């Protein structure tokens, strides 16, 4: 499996530029999945 240089260079540039975005999305997803939302209903008397 070989990637021609004409395709590999732009693909590498896109990968390098996308890496911080993907890392941020991953961190955000980790934070979201670690949190739980609890809803409590308070009845008025």
mmCIF file of the C-alpha atoms, coordinates in Angstrom:
data_MODEL
# 
_entry.id   MODEL 
# 
loop_
_atom_site.group_PDB 
_atom_site.id 
_atom_site.type_symbol 
_atom_site.label_atom_id 
_atom_site.label_alt_id 
_atom_site.label_comp_id 
_atom_site.label_asym_id 
_atom_site.label_entity_id 
_atom_site.label_seq_id 
_atom_site.pdbx_PDB_ins_code 
_atom_site.Cartn_x 
_atom_site.Cartn_y 
_atom_site.Cartn_z 
_atom_site.occupancy 
_atom_site.B_iso_or_equiv 
_atom_site.pdbx_formal_charge 
_atom_site.auth_seq_id 
_atom_site.auth_comp_id 
_atom_site.auth_asym_id 
_atom_site.auth_atom_id 
_atom_site.pdbx_PDB_model_num 
ATOM 1  C CA . UNK A 1 1  ? 0.000   0.000  0.000  1.00 0.00 ? 1  UNK A CA 1 
ATOM 2  C CA . UNK A 1 2  ? 1.596   3.238  -1.157 1.00 0.00 ? 2  UNK A CA 1 
ATOM 3  C CA . UNK A 1 3  ? 0.341   6.806  -1.196 1.00 0.00 ? 3  UNK A CA 1 
ATOM 4  C CA . UNK A 1 4  ? 1.627   8.940  -4.067 1.00 0.00 ? 4  UNK A CA 1 
ATOM 5  C CA . UNK A 1 5  ? 3.482   12.055 -2.875 1.00 0.00 ? 5  UNK A CA 1 
ATOM 6  C CA . UNK A 1 6  ? 1.057   14.302 -4.758 1.00 0.00 ? 6  UNK A CA 1 
ATOM 7  C CA . UNK A 1 7  ? -1.781  12.933 -2.595 1.00 0.00 ? 7  UNK A CA 1 
ATOM 8  C CA . UNK A 1 8  ? 0.205   12.297 0.579  1.00 0.00 ? 8  UNK A CA 1 
ATOM 9  C CA . UNK A 1 9  ? 1.472   15.850 1.136  1.00 0.00 ? 9  UNK A CA 1 
ATOM 10 C CA . UNK A 1 10 ? -1.937  17.590 1.059  1.00 0.00 ? 10 UNK A CA 1 
ATOM 11 C CA . UNK A 1 11 ? -3.470  14.748 3.059  1.00 0.00 ? 11 UNK A CA 1 
ATOM 12 C CA . UNK A 1 12 ? -0.748  15.109 5.694  1.00 0.00 ? 12 UNK A CA 1 
ATOM 13 C CA . UNK A 1 13 ? -1.300  18.883 5.832  1.00 0.00 ? 13 UNK A CA 1 
ATOM 14 C CA . UNK A 1 14 ? -5.040  18.367 6.315  1.00 0.00 ? 14 UNK A CA 1 
ATOM 15 C CA . UNK A 1 15 ? -4.371  15.771 9.003  1.00 0.00 ? 15 UNK A CA 1 
ATOM 16 C CA . UNK A 1 16 ? -2.004  18.094 10.873 1.00 0.00 ? 16 UNK A CA 1 
ATOM 17 C CA . UNK A 1 17 ? -4.501  20.956 10.691 1.00 0.00 ? 17 UNK A CA 1 
ATOM 18 C CA . UNK A 1 18 ? -7.416  18.728 11.756 1.00 0.00 ? 18 UNK A CA 1 
ATOM 19 C CA . UNK A 1 19 ? -5.583  17.108 14.688 1.00 0.00 ? 19 UNK A CA 1 
ATOM 20 C CA . UNK A 1 20 ? -6.211  19.939 17.220 1.00 0.00 ? 20 UNK A CA 1 
ATOM 21 C CA . UNK A 1 21 ? -9.883  20.078 16.218 1.00 0.00 ? 21 UNK A CA 1 
ATOM 22 C CA . UNK A 1 22 ? -10.238 16.315 16.638 1.00 0.00 ? 22 UNK A CA 1 
ATOM 23 C CA . UNK A 1 23 ? -8.427  16.488 19.982 1.00 0.00 ? 23 UNK A CA 1 
ATOM 24 C CA . UNK A 1 24 ? -10.773 19.240 21.165 1.00 0.00 ? 24 UNK A CA 1 
ATOM 25 C CA . UNK A 1 25 ? -13.814 17.240 20.060 1.00 0.00 ? 25 UNK A CA 1 
ATOM 26 C CA . UNK A 1 26 ? -12.466 14.185 21.858 1.00 0.00 ? 26 UNK A CA 1 
ATOM 27 C CA . UNK A 1 27 ? -11.869 16.148 25.060 1.00 0.00 ? 27 UNK A CA 1 
ATOM 28 C CA . UNK A 1 28 ? -15.349 17.677 24.861 1.00 0.00 ? 28 UNK A CA 1 
ATOM 29 C CA . UNK A 1 29 ? -16.900 14.239 24.330 1.00 0.00 ? 29 UNK A CA 1 
ATOM 30 C CA . UNK A 1 30 ? -14.970 12.874 27.318 1.00 0.00 ? 30 UNK A CA 1 
ATOM 31 C CA . UNK A 1 31 ? -16.215 15.712 29.518 1.00 0.00 ? 31 UNK A CA 1 
ATOM 32 C CA . UNK A 1 32 ? -19.796 15.236 28.360 1.00 0.00 ? 32 UNK A CA 1 
ATOM 33 C CA . UNK A 1 33 ? -19.797 11.487 28.908 1.00 0.00 ? 33 UNK A CA 1 
ATOM 34 C CA . UNK A 1 34 ? -18.333 11.853 32.406 1.00 0.00 ? 34 UNK A CA 1 
ATOM 35 C CA . UNK A 1 35 ? -21.150 14.178 33.486 1.00 0.00 ? 35 UNK A CA 1 
ATOM 36 C CA . UNK A 1 36 ? -24.618 13.141 34.489 1.00 0.00 ? 36 UNK A CA 1 
ATOM 37 C CA . UNK A 1 37 ? -27.680 15.352 34.494 1.00 0.00 ? 37 UNK A CA 1 
ATOM 38 C CA . UNK A 1 38 ? -30.151 14.755 37.268 1.00 0.00 ? 38 UNK A CA 1 
ATOM 39 C CA . UNK A 1 39 ? -33.600 16.300 37.175 1.00 0.00 ? 39 UNK A CA 1 
ATOM 40 C CA . UNK A 1 40 ? -35.568 16.556 40.390 1.00 0.00 ? 40 UNK A CA 1 
ATOM 41 C CA . UNK A 1 41 ? -39.200 17.525 40.477 1.00 0.00 ? 41 UNK A CA 1 
ATOM 42 C CA . UNK A 1 42 ? -40.240 19.511 43.521 1.00 0.00 ? 42 UNK A CA 1 
ATOM 43 C CA . UNK A 1 43 ? -43.934 19.293 44.247 1.00 0.00 ? 43 UNK A CA 1 
ATOM 44 C CA . UNK A 1 44 ? -45.583 22.417 45.591 1.00 0.00 ? 44 UNK A CA 1 
ATOM 45 C CA . UNK A 1 45 ? -47.949 21.847 48.490 1.00 0.00 ? 45 UNK A CA 1 
# 
